[in-house]
Amino acid sequence: MTQEELLTLLLVAPLLLLQSLFLFTDARKRGHKYWFWGLWGLIQCPVPLIFYFIFARKVISKKKNIKEEPK
């Protein structure tokens, strides 16, 4: 293993572990499939995090309940 590969591994591994830990604990707290989110967070980055915020946390909603006042 070259020094460049080792450096990359040392940077990517903690990132994946932190992402997985966040997804696992937050999904568990909110009652979602925490094992799924935690394991998926270990595999790749940042797609699971983006999908978690869109589908599980529903950061982006389809309907906005904001009523605009007529001018």
PDB file of N, CA, C, O and CB in Angstrom:
ATOM      1  N   MET A   1       0.840  -1.164   0.000  1.00  0.00           N
ATOM      2  CA  MET A   1       0.000   0.000   0.000  1.00  0.00           C
ATOM      3  C   MET A   1       0.896   1.242   0.000  1.00  0.00           C
ATOM      4  O   MET A   1       1.800   1.390   0.822  1.00  0.00           O
ATOM      5  CB  MET A   1      -0.961  -0.011   1.216  1.00  0.00           C
ATOM      6  N   THR A   2       0.611   2.111  -0.940  1.00  0.00           N
ATOM      7  CA  THR A   2       1.424   3.320  -1.038  1.00  0.00           C
ATOM      8  C   THR A   2       1.007   4.326   0.043  1.00  0.00           C
ATOM      9  O   THR A   2      -0.025   4.175   0.696  1.00  0.00           O
ATOM     10  CB  THR A   2       1.293   3.951  -2.446  1.00  0.00           C
ATOM     11  N   GLN A   3       1.820   5.324   0.201  1.00  0.00           N
ATOM     12  CA  GLN A   3       1.537   6.327   1.216  1.00  0.00           C
ATOM     13  C   GLN A   3       0.289   7.133   0.857  1.00  0.00           C
ATOM     14  O   GLN A   3      -0.461   7.549   1.741  1.00  0.00           O
ATOM     15  CB  GLN A   3       2.738   7.259   1.390  1.00  0.00           C
ATOM     16  N   GLU A   4       0.072   7.350  -0.421  1.00  0.00           N
ATOM     17  CA  GLU A   4      -1.122   8.073  -0.871  1.00  0.00           C
ATOM     18  C   GLU A   4      -2.396   7.285  -0.562  1.00  0.00           C
ATOM     19  O   GLU A   4      -3.388   7.857  -0.110  1.00  0.00           O
ATOM     20  CB  GLU A   4      -1.034   8.361  -2.379  1.00  0.00           C
ATOM     21  N   GLU A   5      -2.366   5.980  -0.804  1.00  0.00           N
ATOM     22  CA  GLU A   5      -3.523   5.141  -0.503  1.00  0.00           C
ATOM     23  C   GLU A   5      -3.800   5.096   0.999  1.00  0.00           C
ATOM     24  O   GLU A   5      -4.956   5.114   1.421  1.00  0.00           O
ATOM     25  CB  GLU A   5      -3.304   3.724  -1.038  1.00  0.00           C
ATOM     26  N   LEU A   6      -2.749   5.040   1.793  1.00  0.00           N
ATOM     27  CA  LEU A   6      -2.897   5.022   3.242  1.00  0.00           C
ATOM     28  C   LEU A   6      -3.499   6.327   3.752  1.00  0.00           C
ATOM     29  O   LEU A   6      -4.363   6.318   4.629  1.00  0.00           O
ATOM     30  CB  LEU A   6      -1.548   4.770   3.907  1.00  0.00           C
ATOM     31  N   LEU A   7      -3.043   7.441   3.206  1.00  0.00           N
ATOM     32  CA  LEU A   7      -3.582   8.738   3.589  1.00  0.00           C
ATOM     33  C   LEU A   7      -5.062   8.845   3.222  1.00  0.00           C
ATOM     34  O   LEU A   7      -5.865   9.347   4.008  1.00  0.00           O
ATOM     35  CB  LEU A   7      -2.787   9.863   2.919  1.00  0.00           C
ATOM     36  N   THR A   8      -5.419   8.376   2.036  1.00  0.00           N
ATOM     37  CA  THR A   8      -6.814   8.385   1.605  1.00  0.00           C
ATOM     38  C   THR A   8      -7.671   7.538   2.540  1.00  0.00           C
ATOM     39  O   THR A   8      -8.764   7.947   2.932  1.00  0.00           O
ATOM     40  CB  THR A   8      -6.935   7.872   0.163  1.00  0.00           C
ATOM     41  N   LEU A   9      -7.178   6.371   2.890  1.00  0.00           N
ATOM     42  CA  LEU A   9      -7.899   5.486   3.799  1.00  0.00           C
ATOM     43  C   LEU A   9      -8.082   6.125   5.171  1.00  0.00           C
ATOM     44  O   LEU A   9      -9.143   6.001   5.784  1.00  0.00           O
ATOM     45  CB  LEU A   9      -7.162   4.158   3.938  1.00  0.00           C
ATOM     46  N   LEU A  10      -7.049   6.806   5.648  1.00  0.00           N
ATOM     47  CA  LEU A  10      -7.138   7.459   6.955  1.00  0.00           C
ATOM     48  C   LEU A  10      -8.097   8.647   6.957  1.00  0.00           C
ATOM     49  O   LEU A  10      -8.600   9.025   8.015  1.00  0.00           O
ATOM     50  CB  LEU A  10      -5.768   7.918   7.392  1.00  0.00           C
ATOM     51  N   LEU A  11      -8.355   9.235   5.810  1.00  0.00           N
ATOM     52  CA  LEU A  11      -9.305  10.338   5.710  1.00  0.00           C
ATOM     53  C   LEU A  11     -10.736   9.847   5.479  1.00  0.00           C
ATOM     54  O   LEU A  11     -11.682  10.420   6.018  1.00  0.00           O
ATOM     55  CB  LEU A  11      -8.894  11.276   4.587  1.00  0.00           C
ATOM     56  N   VAL A  12     -10.894   8.806   4.694  1.00  0.00           N
ATOM     57  CA  VAL A  12     -12.228   8.331   4.318  1.00  0.00           C
ATOM     58  C   VAL A  12     -12.866   7.482   5.424  1.00  0.00           C
ATOM     59  O   VAL A  12     -14.066   7.606   5.669  1.00  0.00           O
ATOM     60  CB  VAL A  12     -12.148   7.520   3.024  1.00  0.00           C
ATOM     61  N   ALA A  13     -12.101   6.637   6.085  1.00  0.00           N
ATOM     62  CA  ALA A  13     -12.654   5.736   7.096  1.00  0.00           C
ATOM     63  C   ALA A  13     -13.357   6.487   8.237  1.00  0.00           C
ATOM     64  O   ALA A  13     -14.484   6.128   8.578  1.00  0.00           O
ATOM     65  CB  ALA A  13     -11.547   4.865   7.664  1.00  0.00           C
ATOM     66  N   PRO A  14     -12.742   7.510   8.839  1.00  0.00           N
ATOM     67  CA  PRO A  14     -13.460   8.235   9.898  1.00  0.00           C
ATOM     68  C   PRO A  14     -14.708   8.956   9.381  1.00  0.00           C
ATOM     69  O   PRO A  14     -15.709   9.051  10.091  1.00  0.00           O
ATOM     70  CB  PRO A  14     -12.530   9.245  10.553  1.00  0.00           C
ATOM     71  N   LEU A  15     -14.649   9.462   8.148  1.00  0.00           N
ATOM     72  CA  LEU A  15     -15.803  10.123   7.562  1.00  0.00           C
ATOM     73  C   LEU A  15     -16.980   9.164   7.447  1.00  0.00           C
ATOM     74  O   LEU A  15     -18.104   9.512   7.806  1.00  0.00           O
ATOM     75  CB  LEU A  15     -15.450  10.693   6.193  1.00  0.00           C
ATOM     76  N   LEU A  16     -16.726   7.962   6.948  1.00  0.00           N
ATOM     77  CA  LEU A  16     -17.784   6.965   6.816  1.00  0.00           C
ATOM     78  C   LEU A  16     -18.304   6.515   8.182  1.00  0.00           C
ATOM     79  O   LEU A  16     -19.506   6.313   8.353  1.00  0.00           O
ATOM     80  CB  LEU A  16     -17.276   5.761   6.027  1.00  0.00           C
ATOM     81  N   LEU A  17     -17.409   6.359   9.143  1.00  0.00           N
ATOM     82  CA  LEU A  17     -17.837   5.946  10.485  1.00  0.00           C
ATOM     83  C   LEU A  17     -18.693   7.022  11.152  1.00  0.00           C
ATOM     84  O   LEU A  17     -19.710   6.707  11.772  1.00  0.00           O
ATOM     85  CB  LEU A  17     -16.616   5.631  11.360  1.00  0.00           C
ATOM     86  N   LEU A  18     -18.298   8.266  11.033  1.00  0.00           N
ATOM     87  CA  LEU A  18     -19.087   9.354  11.618  1.00  0.00           C
ATOM     88  C   LEU A  18     -20.452   9.481  10.952  1.00  0.00           C
ATOM     89  O   LEU A  18     -21.460   9.686  11.629  1.00  0.00           O
ATOM     90  CB  LEU A  18     -18.332  10.674  11.503  1.00  0.00           C
ATOM     91  N   GLN A  19     -20.486   9.361   9.638  1.00  0.00           N
ATOM     92  CA  GLN A  19     -21.753   9.422   8.925  1.00  0.00           C
ATOM     93  C   GLN A  19     -22.660   8.281   9.359  1.00  0.00           C
ATOM     94  O   GLN A  19     -23.846   8.491   9.611  1.00  0.00           O
ATOM     95  CB  GLN A  19     -21.523   9.376   7.410  1.00  0.00           C
ATOM     96  N   SER A  20     -22.115   7.085   9.447  1.00  0.00           N
ATOM     97  CA  SER A  20     -22.890   5.927   9.842  1.00  0.00           C
ATOM     98  C   SER A  20     -23.410   6.059  11.276  1.00  0.00           C
ATOM     99  O   SER A  20     -24.559   5.723  11.561  1.00  0.00           O
ATOM    100  CB  SER A  20     -22.051   4.669   9.701  1.00  0.00           C
ATOM    101  N   LEU A  21     -22.570   6.542  12.154  1.00  0.00           N
ATOM    102  CA  LEU A  21     -22.971   6.735  13.543  1.00  0.00           C
ATOM    103  C   LEU A  21     -24.095   7.760  13.651  1.00  0.00           C
ATOM    104  O   LEU A  21     -25.063   7.553  14.383  1.00  0.00           O
ATOM    105  CB  LEU A  21     -21.772   7.174  14.388  1.00  0.00           C
ATOM    106  N   PHE A  22     -23.966   8.858  12.926  1.00  0.00           N
ATOM    107  CA  PHE A  22     -25.025   9.867  12.946  1.00  0.00           C
ATOM    108  C   PHE A  22     -26.337   9.299  12.415  1.00  0.00           C
ATOM    109  O   PHE A  22     -27.385   9.470  13.038  1.00  0.00           O
ATOM    110  CB  PHE A  22     -24.612  11.090  12.123  1.00  0.00           C
ATOM    111  N   LEU A  23     -26.283   8.620  11.263  1.00  0.00           N
ATOM    112  CA  LEU A  23     -27.500   8.071  10.674  1.00  0.00           C
ATOM    113  C   LEU A  23     -28.142   7.047  11.606  1.00  0.00           C
ATOM    114  O   LEU A  23     -29.361   7.047  11.779  1.00  0.00           O
ATOM    115  CB  LEU A  23     -27.193   7.430   9.315  1.00  0.00           C
ATOM    116  N   PHE A  24     -27.337   6.180  12.205  1.00  0.00           N
ATOM    117  CA  PHE A  24     -27.856   5.147  13.111  1.00  0.00           C
ATOM    118  C   PHE A  24     -28.542   5.767  14.324  1.00  0.00           C
ATOM    119  O   PHE A  24     -29.674   5.408  14.648  1.00  0.00           O
ATOM    120  CB  PHE A  24     -26.722   4.221  13.570  1.00  0.00           C
ATOM    121  N   THR A  25     -27.871   6.686  14.987  1.00  0.00           N
ATOM    122  CA  THR A  25     -28.431   7.257  16.216  1.00  0.00           C
ATOM    123  C   THR A  25     -29.642   8.142  15.940  1.00  0.00           C
ATOM    124  O   THR A  25     -30.618   8.106  16.690  1.00  0.00           O
ATOM    125  CB  THR A  25     -27.369   8.060  16.949  1.00  0.00           C
ATOM    126  N   ASP A  26     -29.591   8.930  14.880  1.00  0.00           N
ATOM    127  CA  ASP A  26     -30.716   9.806  14.576  1.00  0.00           C
ATOM    128  C   ASP A  26     -31.933   9.012  14.111  1.00  0.00           C
ATOM    129  O   ASP A  26     -33.060   9.326  14.494  1.00  0.00           O
ATOM    130  CB  ASP A  26     -30.319  10.822  13.513  1.00  0.00           C
ATOM    131  N   ALA A  27     -31.716   7.991  13.291  1.00  0.00           N
ATOM    132  CA  ALA A  27     -32.832   7.162  12.835  1.00  0.00           C
ATOM    133  C   ALA A  27     -33.435   6.381  14.003  1.00  0.00           C
ATOM    134  O   ALA A  27     -34.650   6.187  14.054  1.00  0.00           O
ATOM    135  CB  ALA A  27     -32.369   6.194  11.727  1.00  0.00           C
ATOM    136  N   ARG A  28     -32.619   5.943  14.914  1.00  0.00           N
ATOM    137  CA  ARG A  28     -33.123   5.225  16.088  1.00  0.00           C
ATOM    138  C   ARG A  28     -33.954   6.149  16.968  1.00  0.00           C
ATOM    139  O   ARG A  28     -34.996   5.750  17.486  1.00  0.00           O
ATOM    140  CB  ARG A  28     -31.960   4.627  16.898  1.00  0.00           C
ATOM    141  N   LYS A  29     -33.496   7.372  17.134  1.00  0.00           N
ATOM    142  CA  LYS A  29     -34.209   8.355  17.950  1.00  0.00           C
ATOM    143  C   LYS A  29     -35.560   8.704  17.324  1.00  0.00           C
ATOM    144  O   LYS A  29     -36.531   8.947  18.040  1.00  0.00           O
ATOM    145  CB  LYS A  29     -33.359   9.626  18.123  1.00  0.00           C
ATOM    146  N   ARG A  30     -35.623   8.732  15.998  1.00  0.00           N
ATOM    147  CA  ARG A  30     -36.842   9.131  15.302  1.00  0.00           C
ATOM    148  C   ARG A  30     -37.729   7.961  14.896  1.00  0.00           C
ATOM    149  O   ARG A  30     -38.790   8.167  14.307  1.00  0.00           O
ATOM    150  CB  ARG A  30     -36.486   9.920  14.088  1.00  0.00           C
ATOM    151  N   GLY A  31     -37.304   6.724  15.206  1.00  0.00           N
ATOM    152  CA  GLY A  31     -38.147   5.561  14.937  1.00  0.00           C
ATOM    153  C   GLY A  31     -38.107   5.055  13.510  1.00  0.00           C
ATOM    154  O   GLY A  31     -39.071   4.449  13.043  1.00  0.00           O
ATOM    155  N   HIS A  32     -37.014   5.291  12.814  1.00  0.00           N
ATOM    156  CA  HIS A  32     -36.877   4.787  11.446  1.00  0.00           C
ATOM    157  C   HIS A  32     -36.053   3.499  11.469  1.00  0.00           C
ATOM    158  O   HIS A  32     -35.638   3.052  12.538  1.00  0.00           O
ATOM    159  CB  HIS A  32     -36.210   5.855  10.516  1.00  0.00           C
ATOM    160  N   LYS A  33     -35.822   2.917  10.333  1.00  0.00           N
ATOM    161  CA  LYS A  33     -35.036   1.677  10.219  1.00  0.00           C
ATOM    162  C   LYS A  33     -33.566   1.985  10.442  1.00  0.00           C
ATOM    163  O   LYS A  33     -32.812   2.201   9.493  1.00  0.00           O
ATOM    164  CB  LYS A  33     -35.243   1.006   8.831  1.00  0.00           C
ATOM    165  N   TYR A  34     -33.171   2.003  11.696  1.00  0.00           N
ATOM    166  CA  TYR A  34     -31.834   2.485  12.050  1.00  0.00           C
ATOM    167  C   TYR A  34     -30.721   1.570  11.577  1.00  0.00           C
ATOM    168  O   TYR A  34     -29.646   2.061  11.231  1.00  0.00           O
ATOM    169  CB  TYR A  34     -31.732   2.656  13.533  1.00  0.00           C
ATOM    170  N   TRP A  35     -30.929   0.253  11.547  1.00  0.00           N
ATOM    171  CA  TRP A  35     -29.878  -0.643  11.055  1.00  0.00           C
ATOM    172  C   TRP A  35     -29.625  -0.409   9.568  1.00  0.00           C
ATOM    173  O   TRP A  35     -28.478  -0.413   9.121  1.00  0.00           O
ATOM    174  CB  TRP A  35     -30.261  -2.116  11.304  1.00  0.00           C
ATOM    175  N   PHE A  36     -30.678  -0.211   8.818  1.00  0.00           N
ATOM    176  CA  PHE A  36     -30.535   0.060   7.392  1.00  0.00           C
ATOM    177  C   PHE A  36     -29.723   1.328   7.152  1.00  0.00           C
ATOM    178  O   PHE A  36     -28.777   1.327   6.364  1.00  0.00           O
ATOM    179  CB  PHE A  36     -31.908   0.182   6.734  1.00  0.00           C
ATOM    180  N   TRP A  37     -30.099   2.419   7.840  1.00  0.00           N
ATOM    181  CA  TRP A  37     -29.414   3.690   7.629  1.00  0.00           C
ATOM    182  C   TRP A  37     -27.972   3.627   8.094  1.00  0.00           C
ATOM    183  O   TRP A  37     -27.086   4.185   7.447  1.00  0.00           O
ATOM    184  CB  TRP A  37     -30.142   4.809   8.352  1.00  0.00           C
ATOM    185  N   GLY A  38     -27.727   2.949   9.215  1.00  0.00           N
ATOM    186  CA  GLY A  38     -26.362   2.835   9.722  1.00  0.00           C
ATOM    187  C   GLY A  38     -25.448   2.044   8.803  1.00  0.00           C
ATOM    188  O   GLY A  38     -24.314   2.447   8.545  1.00  0.00           O
ATOM    189  N   LEU A  39     -25.951   0.906   8.305  1.00  0.00           N
ATOM    190  CA  LEU A  39     -25.138   0.089   7.401  1.00  0.00           C
ATOM    191  C   LEU A  39     -24.926   0.773   6.056  1.00  0.00           C
ATOM    192  O   LEU A  39     -23.835   0.717   5.489  1.00  0.00           O
ATOM    193  CB  LEU A  39     -25.790  -1.270   7.189  1.00  0.00           C
ATOM    194  N   TRP A  40     -25.960   1.409   5.556  1.00  0.00           N
ATOM    195  CA  TRP A  40     -25.816   2.097   4.275  1.00  0.00           C
ATOM    196  C   TRP A  40     -24.837   3.260   4.401  1.00  0.00           C
ATOM    197  O   TRP A  40     -24.117   3.578   3.454  1.00  0.00           O
ATOM    198  CB  TRP A  40     -27.183   2.600   3.774  1.00  0.00           C
ATOM    199  N   GLY A  41     -24.813   3.891   5.566  1.00  0.00           N
ATOM    200  CA  GLY A  41     -23.874   4.981   5.793  1.00  0.00           C
ATOM    201  C   GLY A  41     -22.419   4.534   5.798  1.00  0.00           C
ATOM    202  O   GLY A  41     -21.526   5.341   5.540  1.00  0.00           O
ATOM    203  N   LEU A  42     -22.168   3.254   6.089  1.00  0.00           N
ATOM    204  CA  LEU A  42     -20.797   2.729   6.058  1.00  0.00           C
ATOM    205  C   LEU A  42     -20.296   2.450   4.647  1.00  0.00           C
ATOM    206  O   LEU A  42     -19.089   2.389   4.412  1.00  0.00           O
ATOM    207  CB  LEU A  42     -20.717   1.463   6.872  1.00  0.00           C
ATOM    208  N   ILE A  43     -21.208   2.285   3.725  1.00  0.00           N
ATOM    209  CA  ILE A  43     -20.842   1.853   2.377  1.00  0.00           C
ATOM    210  C   ILE A  43     -20.368   3.003   1.495  1.00  0.00           C
ATOM    211  O   ILE A  43     -19.361   2.881   0.797  1.00  0.00           O
ATOM    212  CB  ILE A  43     -22.015   1.169   1.722  1.00  0.00           C
ATOM    213  N   GLN A  44     -21.095   4.122   1.526  1.00  0.00           N
ATOM    214  CA  GLN A  44     -20.732   5.229   0.641  1.00  0.00           C
ATOM    215  C   GLN A  44     -21.057   6.561   1.293  1.00  0.00           C
ATOM    216  O   GLN A  44     -21.756   6.622   2.305  1.00  0.00           O
ATOM    217  CB  GLN A  44     -21.458   5.107  -0.706  1.00  0.00           C
ATOM    218  N   CYS A  45     -20.549   7.607   0.708  1.00  0.00           N
ATOM    219  CA  CYS A  45     -20.761   8.950   1.241  1.00  0.00           C
ATOM    220  C   CYS A  45     -20.886   9.908   0.068  1.00  0.00           C
ATOM    221  O   CYS A  45     -20.164   9.712  -0.910  1.00  0.00           O
ATOM    222  CB  CYS A  45     -19.597   9.378   2.198  1.00  0.00           C
ATOM    223  N   PRO A  46     -21.689  10.869   0.078  1.00  0.00           N
ATOM    224  CA  PRO A  46     -22.700  11.378   0.985  1.00  0.00           C
ATOM    225  C   PRO A  46     -24.118  10.994   0.594  1.00  0.00           C
ATOM    226  O   PRO A  46     -25.070  11.532   1.161  1.00  0.00           O
ATOM    227  CB  PRO A  46     -22.595  12.855   1.066  1.00  0.00           C
ATOM    228  N   VAL A  47     -24.291  10.079  -0.359  1.00  0.00           N
ATOM    229  CA  VAL A  47     -25.632   9.733  -0.848  1.00  0.00           C
ATOM    230  C   VAL A  47     -26.569   9.274   0.269  1.00  0.00           C
ATOM    231  O   VAL A  47     -27.706   9.744   0.306  1.00  0.00           O
ATOM    232  CB  VAL A  47     -25.530   8.644  -1.900  1.00  0.00           C
ATOM    233  N   PRO A  48     -26.163   8.378   1.189  1.00  0.00           N
ATOM    234  CA  PRO A  48     -27.099   7.989   2.250  1.00  0.00           C
ATOM    235  C   PRO A  48     -27.540   9.161   3.119  1.00  0.00           C
ATOM    236  O   PRO A  48     -28.690   9.213   3.554  1.00  0.00           O
ATOM    237  CB  PRO A  48     -26.471   6.931   3.123  1.00  0.00           C
ATOM    238  N   LEU A  49     -26.653  10.081   3.369  1.00  0.00           N
ATOM    239  CA  LEU A  49     -26.979  11.247   4.183  1.00  0.00           C
ATOM    240  C   LEU A  49     -28.001  12.133   3.478  1.00  0.00           C
ATOM    241  O   LEU A  49     -28.941  12.620   4.106  1.00  0.00           O
ATOM    242  CB  LEU A  49     -25.712  12.048   4.502  1.00  0.00           C
ATOM    243  N   ILE A  50     -27.823  12.339   2.191  1.00  0.00           N
ATOM    244  CA  ILE A  50     -28.760  13.144   1.410  1.00  0.00           C
ATOM    245  C   ILE A  50     -30.128  12.483   1.372  1.00  0.00           C
ATOM    246  O   ILE A  50     -31.143  13.146   1.588  1.00  0.00           O
ATOM    247  CB  ILE A  50     -28.233  13.356  -0.017  1.00  0.00           C
ATOM    248  N   PHE A  51     -30.167  11.175   1.098  1.00  0.00           N
ATOM    249  CA  PHE A  51     -31.433  10.450   1.060  1.00  0.00           C
ATOM    250  C   PHE A  51     -32.108  10.433   2.424  1.00  0.00           C
ATOM    251  O   PHE A  51     -33.333  10.515   2.511  1.00  0.00           O
ATOM    252  CB  PHE A  51     -31.210   9.025   0.573  1.00  0.00           C
ATOM    253  N   TYR A  52     -31.325  10.328   3.484  1.00  0.00           N
ATOM    254  CA  TYR A  52     -31.901  10.326   4.826  1.00  0.00           C
ATOM    255  C   TYR A  52     -32.602  11.642   5.113  1.00  0.00           C
ATOM    256  O   TYR A  52     -33.714  11.651   5.642  1.00  0.00           O
ATOM    257  CB  TYR A  52     -30.818  10.065   5.876  1.00  0.00           C
ATOM    258  N   PHE A  53     -31.969  12.743   4.773  1.00  0.00           N
ATOM    259  CA  PHE A  53     -32.585  14.042   5.029  1.00  0.00           C
ATOM    260  C   PHE A  53     -33.821  14.267   4.160  1.00  0.00           C
ATOM    261  O   PHE A  53     -34.764  14.931   4.591  1.00  0.00           O
ATOM    262  CB  PHE A  53     -31.575  15.155   4.788  1.00  0.00           C
ATOM    263  N   ILE A  54     -33.829  13.725   2.948  1.00  0.00           N
ATOM    264  CA  ILE A  54     -34.981  13.919   2.066  1.00  0.00           C
ATOM    265  C   ILE A  54     -36.136  13.005   2.461  1.00  0.00           C
ATOM    266  O   ILE A  54     -37.271  13.469   2.572  1.00  0.00           O
ATOM    267  CB  ILE A  54     -34.585  13.665   0.605  1.00  0.00           C
ATOM    268  N   PHE A  55     -35.873  11.708   2.677  1.00  0.00           N
ATOM    269  CA  PHE A  55     -36.951  10.751   2.876  1.00  0.00           C
ATOM    270  C   PHE A  55     -37.299  10.479   4.338  1.00  0.00           C
ATOM    271  O   PHE A  55     -38.480  10.357   4.664  1.00  0.00           O
ATOM    272  CB  PHE A  55     -36.592   9.478   2.222  1.00  0.00           C
ATOM    273  N   ALA A  56     -36.330  10.381   5.208  1.00  0.00           N
ATOM    274  CA  ALA A  56     -36.627  10.052   6.606  1.00  0.00           C
ATOM    275  C   ALA A  56     -36.927  11.304   7.422  1.00  0.00           C
ATOM    276  O   ALA A  56     -37.889  11.321   8.190  1.00  0.00           O
ATOM    277  CB  ALA A  56     -35.457   9.293   7.233  1.00  0.00           C
ATOM    278  N   ARG A  57     -36.131  12.336   7.270  1.00  0.00           N
ATOM    279  CA  ARG A  57     -36.344  13.564   8.029  1.00  0.00           C
ATOM    280  C   ARG A  57     -37.322  14.503   7.331  1.00  0.00           C
ATOM    281  O   ARG A  57     -37.827  15.444   7.943  1.00  0.00           O
ATOM    282  CB  ARG A  57     -35.022  14.273   8.256  1.00  0.00           C
ATOM    283  N   LYS A  58     -37.587  14.253   6.064  1.00  0.00           N
ATOM    284  CA  LYS A  58     -38.501  15.058   5.254  1.00  0.00           C
ATOM    285  C   LYS A  58     -38.190  16.546   5.339  1.00  0.00           C
ATOM    286  O   LYS A  58     -39.053  17.370   5.642  1.00  0.00           O
ATOM    287  CB  LYS A  58     -39.930  14.812   5.685  1.00  0.00           C
ATOM    288  N   VAL A  59     -36.944  16.856   5.066  1.00  0.00           N
ATOM    289  CA  VAL A  59     -36.507  18.250   5.053  1.00  0.00           C
ATOM    290  C   VAL A  59     -37.181  18.989   3.902  1.00  0.00           C
ATOM    291  O   VAL A  59     -37.577  20.147   4.036  1.00  0.00           O
ATOM    292  CB  VAL A  59     -34.965  18.344   4.931  1.00  0.00           C
ATOM    293  N   ILE A  60     -37.301  18.304   2.778  1.00  0.00           N
ATOM    294  CA  ILE A  60     -37.976  18.877   1.615  1.00  0.00           C
ATOM    295  C   ILE A  60     -39.352  18.239   1.533  1.00  0.00           C
ATOM    296  O   ILE A  60     -39.460  17.032   1.318  1.00  0.00           O
ATOM    297  CB  ILE A  60     -37.156  18.646   0.288  1.00  0.00           C
ATOM    298  N   SER A  61     -40.394  19.019   1.699  1.00  0.00           N
ATOM    299  CA  SER A  61     -41.742  18.464   1.635  1.00  0.00           C
ATOM    300  C   SER A  61     -42.395  18.847   0.312  1.00  0.00           C
ATOM    301  O   SER A  61     -42.067  19.865  -0.297  1.00  0.00           O
ATOM    302  CB  SER A  61     -42.597  18.956   2.826  1.00  0.00           C
ATOM    303  N   LYS A  62     -43.328  18.000  -0.111  1.00  0.00           N
ATOM    304  CA  LYS A  62     -43.998  18.255  -1.375  1.00  0.00           C
ATOM    305  C   LYS A  62     -45.001  19.394  -1.266  1.00  0.00           C
ATOM    306  O   LYS A  62     -45.153  20.188  -2.195  1.00  0.00           O
ATOM    307  CB  LYS A  62     -44.691  17.002  -1.856  1.00  0.00           C
ATOM    308  N   LYS A  63     -45.683  19.471  -0.131  1.00  0.00           N
ATOM    309  CA  LYS A  63     -46.686  20.511   0.065  1.00  0.00           C
ATOM    310  C   LYS A  63     -46.191  21.501   1.104  1.00  0.00           C
ATOM    311  O   LYS A  63     -45.685  21.117   2.158  1.00  0.00           O
ATOM    312  CB  LYS A  63     -48.040  19.902   0.493  1.00  0.00           C
ATOM    313  N   LYS A  64     -46.339  22.728   0.805  1.00  0.00           N
ATOM    314  CA  LYS A  64     -45.997  23.765   1.775  1.00  0.00           C
ATOM    315  C   LYS A  64     -47.294  24.274   2.381  1.00  0.00           C
ATOM    316  O   LYS A  64     -48.230  24.627   1.663  1.00  0.00           O
ATOM    317  CB  LYS A  64     -45.178  24.933   1.114  1.00  0.00           C
ATOM    318  N   ASN A  65     -47.342  24.309   3.684  1.00  0.00           N
ATOM    319  CA  ASN A  65     -48.532  24.752   4.388  1.00  0.00           C
ATOM    320  C   ASN A  65     -48.476  26.232   4.735  1.00  0.00           C
ATOM    321  O   ASN A  65     -49.145  26.685   5.664  1.00  0.00           O
ATOM    322  CB  ASN A  65     -48.723  23.940   5.640  1.00  0.00           C
ATOM    323  N   ILE A  66     -47.704  26.958   4.014  1.00  0.00           N
ATOM    324  CA  ILE A  66     -47.574  28.384   4.257  1.00  0.00           C
ATOM    325  C   ILE A  66     -48.632  29.110   3.430  1.00  0.00           C
ATOM    326  O   ILE A  66     -48.667  29.003   2.204  1.00  0.00           O
ATOM    327  CB  ILE A  66     -46.139  28.890   3.907  1.00  0.00           C
ATOM    328  N   LYS A  67     -49.477  29.837   4.115  1.00  0.00           N
ATOM    329  CA  LYS A  67     -50.517  30.594   3.424  1.00  0.00           C
ATOM    330  C   LYS A  67     -49.992  32.000   3.156  1.00  0.00           C
ATOM    331  O   LYS A  67     -49.549  32.709   4.061  1.00  0.00           O
ATOM    332  CB  LYS A  67     -51.840  30.637   4.260  1.00  0.00           C
ATOM    333  N   GLU A  68     -50.056  32.366   1.920  1.00  0.00           N
ATOM    334  CA  GLU A  68     -49.608  33.700   1.556  1.00  0.00           C
ATOM    335  C   GLU A  68     -50.789  34.659   1.633  1.00  0.00           C
ATOM    336  O   GLU A  68     -51.895  34.343   1.194  1.00  0.00           O
ATOM    337  CB  GLU A  68     -48.978  33.709   0.140  1.00  0.00           C
ATOM    338  N   GLU A  69     -50.539  35.818   2.191  1.00  0.00           N
ATOM    339  CA  GLU A  69     -51.580  36.822   2.287  1.00  0.00           C
ATOM    340  C   GLU A  69     -51.706  37.546   0.953  1.00  0.00           C
ATOM    341  O   GLU A  69     -50.702  37.918   0.346  1.00  0.00           O
ATOM    342  CB  GLU A  69     -51.282  37.817   3.428  1.00  0.00           C
ATOM    343  N   PRO A  70     -52.943  37.745   0.498  1.00  0.00           N
ATOM    344  CA  PRO A  70     -53.110  38.488  -0.765  1.00  0.00           C
ATOM    345  C   PRO A  70     -52.706  39.942  -0.587  1.00  0.00           C
ATOM    346  O   PRO A  70     -52.912  40.534   0.473  1.00  0.00           O
ATOM    347  CB  PRO A  70     -54.572  38.404  -1.262  1.00  0.00           C
ATOM    348  N   LYS A  71     -52.131  40.502  -1.629  1.00  0.00           N
ATOM    349  CA  LYS A  71     -51.668  41.895  -1.564  1.00  0.00           C
ATOM    350  C   LYS A  71     -52.676  42.825  -2.165  1.00  0.00           C
ATOM    351  O   LYS A  71     -52.456  44.036  -2.198  1.00  0.00           O
ATOM    352  CB  LYS A  71     -50.338  42.058  -2.271  1.00  0.00           C
TER     353      LYS A  71
END
